[in-house]
Structures are given as C-alpha cells and as structure tokens.
Amino acid sequence: MMWNTHLRRCPEFLAGDHTRLRELLHPGKAPLKLGYSLAHGFLDPGRQSLWHRLQSSEVYYFIAGRGVMLVEEESSTVEAGSVIYVPPGAKQSLLNNGQDRIEFLCLVDPGWTPECEAIVE
C-alpha cells in the first residue's frame, strides 16, 4: 500500500532540542512498516539547538542555509547538499551562523520517541 502525505499536513512542533520539526513518516503515527522516522526541520539564523543525545542513529540531509553541525568534539560546516551521520548516543548540536534559516531532513533509526532523547545542556 502506498502512503501519501505533504509537509503542510504535518503539524509543526518545537522539539526538545529547540529545532522546529514536522514528522513526515513515523511508524507509531501511521500504518507503515518502518523501523525509522523521517522529519523535516529548520533552525532560524543566530540560533543553536540544545546539546542532546539520542539512543538512535540519525542522518541529516541539509536542504538550505549554512551552519555548523557539532557532534561530540567534532564540527563540520553544513550547507545545502551536506549529509551528516550521528551515531547512537553521540552528543550533538546544530548552530545556524548564516543569514538564512537552515532547513533539513532527519532520518532517525529506530524511529524517534521522546524517551530516546536526552537534553545535555
């Protein structure tokens, strides 16, 4: 069975790390046989997400904007087309030091739940 949704049909919420997200696919919110979740997110200029850890692995795909992804003691400049893998349990934060909002897709495997995330500020 095909599943069809659209970004504007997915409610926006403020995530625990203070990025704004819309869950596009989530195994607990739709009748889908998925082991992962997929969210669309953004972070406004001059903002930094709170330092946090997930028990799950994450893959970020950056659609727009420029910034710095911080994972443990490493940092990497990100822009449209950048892909970042964050291993389970790694401390992470996203900094928008550009002029435009950062827009990204985030795949979390296994699927994100509030219990798998810890803020470590």
N, C-alpha and C positions, 0 to 999 in steps of 0.2 A: 504494500500500500504506500502510495506517495504521500508525503506530508508537505504542506504549503503554508507558509506564513510570511509576514512582512514586518520590517522593522517598526513601522508606525503602529502595528497591532500588539507590539510587545511593550508592556509598561516599563517606564524608566524608574530606577531606584538608586539611592545612594548606597554604595557598597561599604562594607566595614572599613576598607582602606581609603575611603572618600573619593573613589572614582565613581563616575555615573555610568551605570550599566543597563542594558536591556538583554534579557536572556532570550536568545533566538531558538535554541534547542536545549532541552533538559529532559533526561529520562524520567524524572519524577513529576513533570508537569505536562507531559503529552504522551499519548500511547505509542511510544517509539522504543525500539530495541536498540538502545545506545548504552555505551559504557562511559561516555563523555558528555560534557555540556559545552555549548558554544554561546558566547556573549559578545555583544557589540558594546564598546565603551569609549568614553572620552574623558579628557582631563584638560581643563582650561589653562591658558597661559599664566605663568607665575605660580602655579600650584604644584604640590608634590603629594603623591599618595602616601598614606601612613605606611611605615615599615610593617610588614606582615609575613607570615609563613602559611603555606598550605600543605596539607598532608598529601595532596595530589600533585602530579606534574602539570605544568602549564606551557602552552605555546602561544606567544603573542605574535600577531601579524599586524604591522602598522600601516594604516591607510593614509593618514595625513598628519602634518605637523612635524616638529622636531623636538627632541628632548634627550634625556639620558635615562637608561634603564640601569638600575643598581641591583646586583644580586650578590649577596654576601659582601666580599671585599672587592668585587669586580664592577666595572662600569663600562657601558657601551653607548655610544651615540646612536640614536634611532631616528628614522625618518620613514616616509612612505616607501614601502617595499621591504623594510627590515623585518627579520624574523628572529625572535629570542626564545630559547628553551630555558625554562626554570625547573630544576629538579625538585622532587618532593622534599619538603622540609627546609628549603633554602629561604633565607631572609631576603626580602625584596622590596623595592620602591621604584616608582616612576616619577621623574622630575620633568616638568614642562618648562624649559628655559627659552622657548621660542616665542614668536609673535602670534602664532595661531594655535588653535586648540589641537591637541593630539587626539587622533581617532584610531581605534584599533579593534581587532577581533581577538578574543581569547578563548582558546580551547583548553578545558580542564579535564584531566583523565586520572582517576574516575571522576564522574560528574561532581561539580561544586555543591557543597552543602555548608550551611553556617557552622556546623560542628567541625569541619575540616580546616577552618581558617582561624588563625590567631593573630591579633594585633600585637606587635612587639615594640611599640614606641617607648 
